[in-house]
Amino acid sequence: MVEASLESLRLGPLWQREARHLTADDFERVREGTRRIGGAVRRAIEKADPSKSRFGADVRAWMAVSIITSPGHYDRSLSQRRLSPLLVSAALAAINTPECASASPESGDAPAAEAPVANERPGTSRREQIIAAAARAFRERGFGGVSLDEFGIAGPAVYRYFDSKADILSALIIRVQEWMALESSRAMHHSASDEQVIEGLVRGYVRIATEATDLLAVSVTEALNLPASAAERNRRVRQDDLAEWVKWLRISRSEVTEADALALVNAVRTALNDLVRIPHLSRHAEFPDELVACSLNALLNTPMPSARSGRRRDE
């Protein structure tokens, strides 16, 4: 799977961004193909470890698939020769993550409890109403497929808060960035030791990803529609955020090079972005804890390839 992924890097982003333009029959056909892949990995996990619950095996299967296909979503700093074994090891680390106690019901295949239903109480702020409506619409139909008239608020009212549709998109992505920055600050201030900061970063990311999935999805799939100045700002903020994760991961694992740490962080964050958008997984109450556990195991326990496995491209 890793070999196939590295030979077809852009297919993952293409599916995520453009699948909405397929006919219903073609969309279902392509989605069924992805389900077959995830199902094959899940069955292999269940065969290798019968103690895994169906839900636990499913989470690990999709985590592994997303880690494997992650290089299509970011610029690689590692050669394919080194990245390939790193992805294999990271996927296996996610698969081998011990299941959270609450996700392993003694009744075997009994359905796990569903996550509490979020109470979407509408606020009176027109600006917040616009942001919420835009996040849903951009996620479902893409930036280009949405007009300002579809937000349920008269056009003139929208222009009291935003100059354009692109201005709304910028506001959505800035909001995600600021929330991520707040979670990073919490992780650094509330962790008992430097080695525990990376866990705080992961928990904060999972919290935002599971509680504000529309916003996160838009930041992943629609950022290419930002105006040039906003796109450059988004790129710098994202690079700074990634550098923070790399720094604290290397404090926990001094043997990991900066390039390897960046590849691991990108792979895990891409997997989190993917999994929170899989409805049949996100309905489970144990889902956030399972995401945290699998992510930390991949970050902290993935064996590093030998130095002979490849060098950086610029070397």
Secondary structure, DSSP 4 states (H G I P E B T S, - for coil): -HHHHHHSTTHHHHHHHHGGGS-HHHHHHHHHHHHHHHHHHHHHHHHH-TTS-HHHHHHHHHHHHHHHHGGGGS---S-HHHHHHHHHHHHHHHHTPPPPGGGS-TTSSPPPPBPPPP--PPPS-HHHHHHHHHHHHHHHH-GGG--GGGGSS-HHHHHTT-SSHHHHHHHHHHHHHHHHHHHHHHHHHH-SSGGGHHHHHHHHHHHHHHHSHHHHHHHHHSGGGS-HHHHHHHHHHHHHHHHHHHHHHHHH-TTS-HHHHHHHHHHHHHHHHHHTT-HHHHTBTTHHHHHHHHHHHHHHHPPPPPGGG---TT-
